[in-house]
């Protein structure tokens, strides 16, 4: 029996040795070919512009300026994707859409992507036929009232009327928040937030509810911001970000890595103003991000290897996008808060470019 066991042991060792030799002699794995250009990306290239669904009534995130040009935090991510694919951040056609139109226009192909303060949820991720990009703005739902009402907490809205957008997560969130506290109320919904605010100022609503950032935006541009008060309560999590058709994984990858790219650019301190100073960088991470020194990460997305140079140079890094549209030097005066970089105690964290 000992001889049989010994023989089996020798055979096993010889087998393992042969396998190891074969593994050493075997050729290295052939890299996967570049991904095929997706249908959405191809129609953007053929058209020479990106069609992006945006908000037209949320200053700071998406709205026309005095010259009729769309500007805002979300709008800049449309421009960033256009810069990556076409090399031109201005090659964007903006398609204003309501909250209820988001899924239909994406499914029909009327837009290539949407950047319109959209919360990622399980049902949207599974039923909309959409791929959600990384979160660009972490938010939560709040409630705004007239200061003179004296209401300082949600319980003060018992028996009142609360207004919000139709076709949004806010309807379910406010219903859950009130019912869980045993509070009766009437909910009125409108197709867009202009309708919500009009009803509010006409005293048809005791309060309005939306993302805190959206309420801050509306308060900032109101005739008398001091007459409006945002209650010190957040009733939900609202991870907001762009989305693209689920049918095109290559385009979804482009959107994803453009977002990670502007976050990583801020991590390295690369801005639209000092980009040129980094083109001679010896930092391997910077070289990969900017496509320097024969790095080829861009080709894995079917983009130029230096695609992030166009994005950063024309649109800026994440911090620049935030500060330009929402930061302390704007009428909105928002601090970064949870949207600070991870190293500063926030949640913005880029996957590595490697």
N, C-alpha and C positions, 0 to 999 in steps of 0.2 A: 504493500500500500504506500509506504514511504517513497518507493521508487516511482510509482505512478504520479504521486503528488509532485515530486521533484521534477519529473519530466514535463508535467503540465506547467510548472512554474517557469522552466527554461523556455518552453514554447511561447509562453506569454511574453517573456522578456524579449525574445527574438522578434516576436510580432511587433511589439512596441518600438523596438529599435529600427525595424524595417520601415515602419510608418514614419518615424522621425526623419530617416534618411530621405524618404520619398517627399516629405514636406519641405525639406531643405532644397531638394532638387527641383521641386515644382515651380513653375513661373509665378511671379506675383500676380495678384488679381488685376484684371483689366479694369481701369476706371470706367464708371458708367458714362454713356454718351451724354452730351448736353441735353437738357429737356427740350421737348418740342415746344415751339412757340404756341401758346394757347390761343383759342379762338377770340377771346376778348382782347388780349394783347395784340393779335394780328389786325383786328378791326381798328384798334387805336392807331397802329402804324399805318394802315391803309388810309385812314381818314386824316391823319396828321394832327389829331387832337383827341383829348380825353373828355368824355361826357360824364360829369359828376353831379349826382343828386345832392342838393344842399338845402339848408334852411334859408328862407328869405326874410325872416322876421325875428331873428335872435341876435341882436347886436353883440359883437364880441366873438361870436361863433360863426354866424353866417347871415349876412344882410348886405344890401347894396349901400355903398357910400354916397356922398353927395354927387359924385361923378357918374353914378350908376354902375360902378364896378363892385363885384362881390368881394368882400373882405371878411376875415374872421379866422379864428383858431381852426375850425374844421376845414374851411376853404383852403387854408395853407397846406393841409395834407393832400388835397386834390392836386395842388400845384407841385408838391413834392413828388408825387407819383408821375406826373407829366414830365417833370425834369428828368427823372430816372429813365423813362422809356423813350422820350422824344428829345431829351436834351434841352427842353424849353419849358420853363415853369409857367409861361403865359399861354401855352397851347392847351387850354381847357375851355370847354363849353359848359357853363353852369346851368343846371336844370333845377329850378325851384320846385320843391315837392312838399306836400303836407305829411304829417306823421302817418296818416292812414294810407298814403300812396307808396310808402317805402317798399314793401314787399312786391306789389304788382309791377312797379316800374323796373325793379331789378329783374324779376322773372321774365318780363316781356323783352328785355334787352334795350329798353328806352335809355337806360343809363349804363355805363360801364362799372361804376362803383357808386357808393353812397357814403358821404361824410356829413351826417346830419344828426348830431347828438342822439345816437341810437344805443340803447342799453342792450347788452348781450344777455340773453336768457336761454334757458333750456329749450323752450318751445320755438323760439325764433331760430335757434341754431339747428333744430331738427326739422322744422316744418316750413321754413321760409325758402329753402333752397339756396341758402347764403352761407358764405364763410366769413366769420367775424375775424377781423384783424386784431392785433394786440390793443389793449385798452390805451387810449390816448388821454383820457380824462376820467379820473376816479371821482364820482360824485355821489350824492344822495338826495332823496326827495325831501323838500321842505314845504312850509306853509307861510303865506304872506297875508297880512291883514292891514287894515288902516290903523295907524298909530292911535288915533282918537277913539277907536273902539274899546281900548283898554284891555283887549284880549292878549294875554301873555303866554298861554299854554293851550294845548289842544283841547282840553276839557271845556274851555270857554266857547267852543264851537258847537256844543250840544244844541240840537234843534235848528242849527243854521244851514245855510246853503254854501257849498264849496264848488268852485268851478275849475275845470281843467280841460286839457286836450282830449279829443276822441282818438281812439286807436293807439293809445300809449299805455305803458306800464303804470302810469300814475293813477289810472282809474282803480285798478285792483289794489294798489298799495294804500291809497287813502281809505278805501272800503275796509281793507284788513285792519288798518290802524284804528279806525273809529269803532268797528264792530268788536275788536278785541278788548276795547275799553268800555263796551256797553253804551256807546254814544250814538244817538240817532242823528241823522243829518240827511240833507237832500243833495244829490250830486247832479250837476249840470255840466254837459260836455259840449265842446265846440270844435269845429274842424281845424282851426288854427288858433295860435295863442293871441293873435290880434283880437279875435272874437272873445276870448277869455277875458282879456284886459278891458275891452270895451264894456262887457257886462259888469265887471268889477267896479269900474269907475262910474257906471250908471246905477250902482247900489243894488244890482240884482244878485250879487254874491257877497257873502260875509267874509270870504277868504278865497284865495287862489292857491293851487298847489302844483308844483312842478319840481324839476331838479333845482337844487339850491343855486347853482350857477345861473340857471335861466331866470330865477327870481331876482338874483342880484343884477343881472343884465337889465331886466325890465325896470327895476327900481332906479338904476343909475340913469336911465334915459327918460324917466318920467318927469313931468313938469315940476314936481316937488318931492324929491326923494325922501325928505324927512317925514313926509306924511304916510310913508309905507314902512312897515316893520316885518322882518322875517323872524318867525318864532324860533326860539332856541331849541329846536328839536329836529332830528333827522329820522325819517321813518322807513328808510330803505337803503339798499346798496344799489348804485347805478353805475356800472362800469361802461363807459361810453367809448365808442370807437367806430371806424369805418367798416364797411362790409362790401363783399364782392360776390359775384355768382359762384355757387358751389361747383358749377360745371367746369370751371377753368382753374385748376390747381396751380398752374404756372403763374397766372396773373395774381392769384391770392398770395403766392410766395413773394412776388414783387412788392405788393402792398405791405406785407408783413415786414420784409427786410428793409424797406424804406423807413418805416416807423422805428424799427430797432436801430437803423443807421443814424437817424437824427438824435436818438437818445444816446447812443454810443459816442457820437460827435461831442455832445455836451460833456460826457464823462472825460473825454480827452482834452476838453477846453478848446475844441476847434469850432470857430464861428465863421460866419460869412465874411467878416472883416479880416480875420487873420489866417484864412485858409492857405494862402500862399506861403506863409511861414512854415507850414507843416509838410510842404511838398518835398522837402529834403530831410524829413524825419528818419531817424534810424530805428525808431520804435517799431517792432514787427507788427504790433496791433494796429498802429496808425497806418502802416503800409498796406495792410490787408483791407482796412476800411476804405482807404482812398484809392486802392488799386495801383499802388506804387511798386517799383522794384520787381516787375514781372509777376506780381500776384494775380491770380486768375479767378477770384471768387465771383466776380460779376458774370463770368461766362456760365456758371452753374445756374444762373437765373435767366440766361439768354439776354443779358444786358452788357453794355460796355463795362470793362473791368473797373473803370474810374467813374461809374455812375453816381457814386455818392459825392464826388466833387461837384457835379452839376447840381445835385440836391442841396448840399450845404451852401455852395456859392450863390445860388439863386433864391433859396428859401430860408436857410439858416438851420441851426441845431434846435433841439426841443425847447431849450430855455429861451432862445430868441423868439420862437413861435409863440410861446406862452406869454412872455413879457410884452411883445409887440401888440398882442390882441387883448390880453386880460390883466396884465400885471399892474404893479403899484403905480406906474406912471400913466395908466389909462383911467378913464372915468369909472371903470369897474373896480379897480384897485384890489384885485384878488391876489392873495398870497399863494405860494405854491402848495403849502399844506401837504396832503398825502400825494400830491403830484410832483413833489420834489424827487430828486434822484435817490436811489436806495441808500447811497452812502451818506446822504443828508437826512436820513430818517423817513424818506418817502417810499413810494411803491414803484416808481419808474425804474425799470431794470431791463437792460437789453440782453438778448441772447448773444453769445460771443460770435464775432466774425472770424470763423476759422473752420 
